């Protein structure tokens, strides 16, 4: 074990596109070896990257407090317990929780924000952060509890090749819905068709989304699970059916705008068509997570849900890996590997 703890600290708050220039690499002393009761010293093995991280660096109230300047960037991950003062988490245990952009961290089960918990036996770290991670829980609860689709209805999913969107599209298919997926680039669209078994896929880079939705949805869209916002949200609203439901999960198209973009200009249709549009945060549903894990495990085991993992490597590459999300270069769930378990 090294005698220093490498960390990427938040240096400045971005205005516009986030990038490596907003973070600073430092070498700090290892956390003190004297742990309080229940605490563990954890070595980070793998980190998760999600579009929501862009919002965590904004200095404004949200569902989580902003990452303080001069502190390690917040991130969930997988680690291994190196030193333990917790009989439930002995040394050597693989754990999942809030690791942040650093090689070592002190985990406390009393922490209110993703305390370390044991990784289920036999679960690879990438699967724990990917198909069995927070993005799949987001897909599950957002679609089934907020969108409430019924068999035979039409479900539209934007950002459909991402970690959340791809699971949304496949759960909708499993539930007997007709699914229309929006993604960017032929590779992602072909993966949705061939691997996820989604018949109707729109390539927003090479097709007119509004025109394609008008062609594909003459009877309207019943549920729209939106990860993108902006013009994509506007195009979806235009084709919503009466009493349709719009699930607002994200708005990645505008996360790095210098100034906020204008909202959809057809909001009046929410009134005339009696459409419900609702945002949600996955932490609102965590008490029901075990039921979601049971369903996801069954679907994955039966081959009904497939997924992709984009695994980068190396501590120095952490900031650049976050940028991949906003450049559209990730292929599925974005992860970064730091080390193997001892």
C-alpha positions, -999 to +999 in steps of 0.1 A: +000+000+000+013+034-009+020+060+018+002+087-002-034+091-014-037+105-049-068+127-053-085+147-080-099+178-063-126+202-077-105+232-086-130+256-102-167+254-111-172+250-148-189+276-170-199+256-200-183+223-209-167+205-180-132+192-185-099+182-169-090+219-164-116+221-136-098+195-115-064+194-097-043+163-090-028+162-055-009+138-034-022+138+001-013+118+032-032+085+037-062+088+061-053+083+097-050+046+106-070+050+139-105+044+127-137+051+147-160+023+156-177+010+124-153+027+100-132+010+073-102+022+052-111+014+015-089+011-015-107+023-047-108-004-074-134+010-099-153+043-104-187+050-119-194+080-142-228+094-148-242+126-164-256+137-130-221+144-119-221+176-139-249+189-117-230+180-085-203+207-092-229+235-096-230+259-066-268+258-062-293+238-040-302+204-053-310+169-041-273+166-030-251+194-017-226+207-042-191+193-042-170+218-022-141+235-040-108+219-029-124+186-021-123+153-040-149+150-068-178+129-057-183+095-073-196+061-065-174+031-069-162-003-058-134-007-033-117-032-011-115-029+027-078-026+037-082-019+074-113-024+094-129-014+127-162-030+117-169-067+122-194-067+094-168-054+069-136-073+076-103-066+057-105-080+022-142-073+018-153-058-015-177-029-009-198-005-030-204+031-020-192+067-023-155+064-031-149+098-047-120+105-070-092+092-047-072+060-042-082+056-005-112+067+015-126+062+050-160+045+048-186+049+076-218+029+076-234+058+095-228+081+065-261+095+050-246+094+014-241+059+000-223+042+030-201+012+021-220-021+018-207-055+008-207-065-028-230-095-034-209-126-036-198-134-071-209-101-086-181-085-108-175-049-099-184-037-134-218-054-132-224-040-097-219-005-110-236-011-144-265-034-150-271-038-112-262-002-104-279+031-098-286+036-135-307+005-138-326+013-106-332+047-122-346+030-153-367+006-133-384+031-110-386+059-135-404+038-161-426+015-139-434+038-110-435+072-127-443+064-163-466+035-154-467+019-189-493-006-199-489-035-224-496-023-259-487+013-253-460+032-272-430+041-251-404+066-264-369+066-249-342+093-256-306+087-248-316+050-254-281+036-259-269+049-225-268+029-192-302+042-181-319+045-214-310+010-227-325-006-196-356+015-199-361+004-235-357-032-226-380-032-196-406-015-217-402-043-243-405-069-215-437-053-203-453-057-238-449-021-250-440-009-284-407+009-280-391+037-300-355+045-291-335+076-299-297+074-300-267+089-317-247+071-344-251+039-364-232+018-340-254+026-310-285+023-331-275-011-345-268-023-310-302-013-299-318-032-328-296-063-326-289-068-289-317-050-271-343-061-297-358-026-302-373-025-337-379+013-341-347+033-336-340+069-346-305+081-352-306+118-341-273+125-358-285+114-392-323+117-391-349+144-384-362+133-350-394+153-352-402+140-387-395+104-377-417+106-346-445+120-367-441+091-391-438+064-364-464+076-340-496+085-358-516+075-327-493+093-303-468+085-276-481+072-243-449+073-222-418+094-230-388+086-208-365+116-215-328+117-207-319+145-232-342+176-229-340+205-253-352+200-289-357+162-283-381+169-254-399+194-277-402+168-305-416+143-280-442+166-266-454+173-301-464+137-306-477+128-272-511+111-269-539+124-248-532+116-211-496+106-219-469+106-193-435+122-197-408+110-173-380+136-168-348+118-159-322+140-174-314+168-198-278+161-209-282+182-240-280+213-219-258+203-189-228+222-203-245+252-218-229+286-210-264+300-205-297+281-201-313+272-234-350+282-240-374+255-230-398+237-253-421+261-271-451+237-272-458+234-235-495+243-242-499+208-254-495+195-219-528+213-211-548+205-242-538+168-242-539+165-204-503+152-203-485+146-170-448+155-169-429+146-138-393+146-127-379+121-102-347+112-084-338+075-078-330+081-041-367+086-035-372+049-042-343+032-024-365+016+002-380-005-026-346-014-041-347-051-032-378-057-053-361-039-082-329-060-078-350-092-078-367-083-111-335-071-127-317-102-116-344-124-131-344-105-164-306-105-167-305-142-159-331-149-185-312-130-212-340-104-215-317-075-206-284-069-222-259-042-215-225-026-225-196-015-203-171+011-214-141+006-191-113+031-192-082+026-170-057+046-150-060+072-122-046+100-144-075+094-169-103+101-144-113+137-155-110+128-192-133+098-186-161+120-173-158+141-204-165+111-226-201+112-214-207+147-228-189+140-260-210+110-267-180+087-269-190+062-242-204+029-254-228+020-225-221+024-189-190+045-183-165+030-158-128+034-150-106+007-135-080+017-110-068-016-096-077-053-091-086-067-057-057-081-037 
